[in-house]
Amino acid sequence: MSTLPIHAVLPDLLAALRAGTGAVLIAPPGAGKTTALAPALLGEGWCTGTVILLSPRRVAARAAAERMAEGLGEAAGETIGYITRLDVKRSARTRVLVMTEAIFVSTILADPELPGVSAVLFDEAHERHLDSDLGLALAIESRSILREDLRVVVMSATIDGTRFARLLGEGTPVIESAGKAWPLDLRWLGHAPDRRIEDAVTSAVLTAWRETAQEGRGGDVLAFLPGVREIERVAEALVQKLPSALVLPLHGQCEPAAQRAAIRRDPEGRRRVVLATAIAETSLTLDGVSVVVDAGLSRRAEFDKAAGVTRLVTHRASRASAAQRAGRAARQQPGVAYRLWEEAAHAGRPEFDPPEMLTSDLAPLTLALAQWGAGAPEAMAWLDPPPVPALEAARKGLAALGALDKAGRITAFGRKVASLPMDPPQAAMILRAAEHGAGEDAAKLALLLQERGLGGRSDDLAQRLSRWNADRAPRAQASRKLASGWARRAAGLVRAGASDDLPPGVLLALGRPDMLARRRDGSGETWLSAGGRGYVLDPASPLAAREWMVIGDAQGQAKGARILSGASLEIAEVEAWLGDAIERRTILRWNEGDARVEARLERCMGAITLTSGPDPAPDPEAIRAFLIERIRLKGLSLVPLGKGAQGFLRRARYAGIAALSEEALLADLEDWLGPLLGRRLDALDGGALSQALRNRMDWNDQQELERLAPAEFRSPVGTSHPIDYEDEGGPSVEIRVQALFGLDRHPGFGQPSQPLLLKLTSPAGRPLQTTRDLPGFWRGSWRDVQRDMKGRYPRHRWPDEPWNEDPSLKTRNAFEAMKGGGGRKA
């Protein structure tokens, strides 16, 4: 270790930590920052307690601790120890404790003073994991309020040191270390979009194996793939095509012994091919590796707010990630890196991967901040503050879980949820199951959701649980021990009841009732969740034949997210165990054909309907509100106004009566129409409707209406004719021409008076002429009308000068008899 490049800057770093409480260390891969700094701090006068070194991954945490212990000539668990979820090595002698970021968050939340801790080192900070950002924010706040002596160091090979230094406080130094300058040869293999990634990587590994052997490079090969399934397929192909190679996987689901084998050189000297996920990008030094094959892909967990699940999404790896991967080849000797994309396309890759703060489910962070007592999360020390919409969505979900109150404060139940090291829904599931004496089964289910390799690969969680219970492998036993610990902790937090035999599906629903789902088709391919989202399932799945399940995990876009795991249950189990979540509600629908409201009584679990039938006694207020909303949406044309009401509204709108405008009537439907509504619109009382409309006018409106838009025109013979205010030609009346005899001025209406459009008809009501100039009509086209009318209606009067005649609708003989009898004009 004495030859590590980091030793050249250690004096400066130690001096900075004697003078202050923070520093940023930038050191390239292979400089030794992970394994050299923490032990060097133990000799400092201020370092009287433990040094915590944070690692982004369990594999890297364990490897770093074992390498440091080896450098001291000890075993892990003595001076150097580690804590991961499935493995712990520490003792009373332990001074350097390597742990994952998530465990540190739980540690500082449990005791913000961090008693007995002298320094916290954040390694590989450039990865910007959610727990890393949160842990750093909490450590900075603890240092500023409770622990002014706490040293905080941020370390990475590829970070903006100035940004981190500002976060740690004014005057924080940025110290940079050189790395070993081993030559690195980059070779670009190009990208074939029509080729499976597994086939492309297999071919690239064979090429790298052959070329480097010909060049005399005998180092091991490290290939980066996006996920476990791709690793398994490539491994299967390489075992056949490279029988002399030792093909080893390296990912989070590997047993610790398999992980150690991938990190260390083969003791028999065989050349190895290590197939790894991004787990091998940073922190780890893989002994003997001098060749890297990079598929150029990165699979990240992203929270889909619409689907309500965290899904794995494959992206192009960033330039920073590609640099880290290539650097693995030149950490111990000259190396070569093969990239499965074009050199010209490299600049188009993103510079860095996005921080998890911007892509993850923020429910765990939100609950942690509520537990911390952060009244204003945005005021804490963030490189990128939590997005407000994501925080609001997280608060809403936690409130539904009972972990936060309406004001966003943590509840007593929320503190119990926060005390368990997992996502809030899983913690809530274990706590509620513990109340029924089923905490251990729930804890196992939670672990199955987190550790995908446990119990096999089936998407039926009940099958995986059964296989895991029968598995005697070290990893399976360690996992069961961890689940038992969670269950015991949960049982100590709640009032445990008698042991109930709760099915796995019921247990899952205790934490995520919105993920209860019902099959929508005969094949079992499409499902609807209680939360209202649609999901798809492989029809070959053992779950496809079941009608009900609770979805444990899903992946993909919100529309048609693919179910990765779940547990089935029966309707009787839903009724028995989840009855409190079943709602009775009336669903109202509009029957267009019958012009009425249909009311159905449904029993529902969220968006899933259990039973449905006619509601014999629906709430009249609900029906009234439904109809009002429909009329407001579709318009007043839905209301069956009679002729009288329609004419009245036409007059009112012509007169400009504001209270009777369409906008005002729609806005005030509850007041004037609501009391008249029943289930059928066609049953509305026309008279009551007209009166309700008239009641909207005050005395001034009534006077204005009569002044500006009278309802009718009274003819010289005394007949009344309604004025049509909707006529295209303007307000009009239809009237027999004889009723206007004796009138030599055109009739008007309103104030000021406007000419009324006269639609003149024959004695039989047939149209004759339309005019707004009655005197002009008499002296003009009347001659033609007179001639035609004398032929058609010879019994009636058709005078030459009608303006000088007495008005009358009588025949000529009847009129003359009336005149001869001394009667008055008619």
Disulfide bonds with the S-S distance in Angstrom:
none
